[in-house]
């Protein structure tokens, strides 16, 4: 029953990745260096997501 309330770490990482990319896109018109830093963070989150997904299968 408590299984319903557990969050899926993959979904959490996917949301975080999408948010970082959206913010990077918004910042690309304002501050390119911050945009590049956000893209790098998104890449790190993507690698972590791939690790989580590979453990599931």
NORRABEL-V758063 format. One line per field, one symbol per residue. phi: phi as a letter, one per 20 degrees, with the letter a starting at -180 (. if undefined). psi: psi as a letter, one per 40 degrees, with the letter a starting at -180 (. if undefined). A space follows every 10 residues. Layout:
phi->???
psi->???
//
This chain:
phi->.fffefefff ffffffffff ffffffffed bfffffffff ffffffffff ffffffe
psi->deddehihdd dddddddddd ddddddeded hddddddddd dddddddddd dddddd.
//
